[in-house]
Amino acid sequence: MTGAEAAVSAALAVLPMVLGLALDRRFGDPEGFPHPVRAMGRMIQGLESWLRRRFPQSQGGERAAGICLTAAMMLFWGAVPLALLLAAARVHPLLAAVLESFFCYQLLAVRSLRTESMKVYRGLQAKDMEQARYAVSRIVGRDTRPLSEEGIIRAAVETVAENTSDGAAAPLFYMAIGGAPLAFVYKAVNTMDSMVGYKNDRYRYFGWCSARMDDLWNLIPARLSGVCMILAAGLLGMDGKGALRIFLRDRYQHKSPNSAQTEAACAGALGIRLAGDAWYFGKLVPKPWIGDSKRPAEAEDIPRACRLMEGTVALAAAFLLGLRFLAVWLILR
């Protein structure tokens, strides 16, 4: 294959990622439109119920059931998209490219995250605390009833920061490595962690495998996102030096080895504190602070965090698209 032919093939290899990003930016997640994450959620609920009835209600039994859940979800959500793409390719390569572009679009959540977090912002702007509290309850896992206005703001900013990786950079990372099928596996792992990865009485053992798998799959993407967020902060006129300083100091101030990577960079870029104690399922969970309290968090920090997310995703996408293009070109030339 000539260098020019290799370059064309490499361009086609990155095309689904590019179109997926463009579709997500244009359409986001329309209300009521079928979405794979919702299907994953229903599948997790069904499998959990089925597996709990078939394994002993003991520590070992719950761990084994959780391992089966993790394996089944990863196999299913890797095999089905791959089979669909292979079947589409047998009909016509263009059909496979279109289908994979749609898959990539469905796996990204930049616009929907901005849309949902800005609902919190609009509630705060209207001085409607109940609207703001309801809006933030849709995007966080903590109990929102005890939150003050500043607590609502911090919760929204934290979610934007953490999901910069989970909702965009990490899926892009796995698309770059193995296309949409591998990104689907990542999304299944991430969805399991959000549903059963809690360290409470119900999921301490059942969710153990899902939580550890999520830690593993996010290890590189979370750090890539943190570095890109520091660069984005500088390019967007935010406190890039502060983002780097807090990232280096506080990026492990979380029970997860990955969640604070972007939270720390975001806190430093904005000059506010994030995290701290939070309520989950009626229990107060002590958490360390991330960042320095140079000023109180304010409603404007939510659109600032969204701009930082979009800048971070743009940098991560440019890097990963370039990496995939170069790898395919080098293999084929």
Sequence and secondary structure as in RCSB ss.txt:
>XXXX:A:sequence
MTGAEAAVSAALAVLPMVLGLALDRRFGDPEGFPHPVRAMGRMIQGLESWLRRRFPQSQGGERAAGICLTAAMML
FWGAVPLALLLAAARVHPLLAAVLESFFCYQLLAVRSLRTESMKVYRGLQAKDMEQARYAVSRIVGRDTRPLSEE
GIIRAAVETVAENTSDGAAAPLFYMAIGGAPLAFVYKAVNTMDSMVGYKNDRYRYFGWCSARMDDLWNLIPARLS
GVCMILAAGLLGMDGKGALRIFLRDRYQHKSPNSAQTEAACAGALGIRLAGDAWYFGKLVPKPWIGDSKRPAEAE
DIPRACRLMEGTVALAAAFLLGLRFLAVWLILR
>XXXX:A:secstr
  HHHHHHHHHHHHHHHHHHHHHHHHH   TT   HHHHHHHHHHHHHHHHHHHS SSHHHHHHHHHHHHHHHHH
HHHHHHHHHHHHHHHH HHHHHHHHHHHHHHH  HHHHHHHHHHHHHHHHTT HHHHHHHHHTT SS  TT  HH
HHHHHHHHHHHHHHIIIIIHHHHHHHHHHHHHHHHHHHHHHHHHHH   STTTTTTTHHHHHHHHHHTHHHHHHH
HHHHHHHHHHTTS HHHHHHHHHHHTT SSSTTHHHHHHHHHHHHT  EE  EEETTEEE   EES  SS   TT
HHHHHHHHHHHHHHHHHHHHHHHHHHHHHHHH 
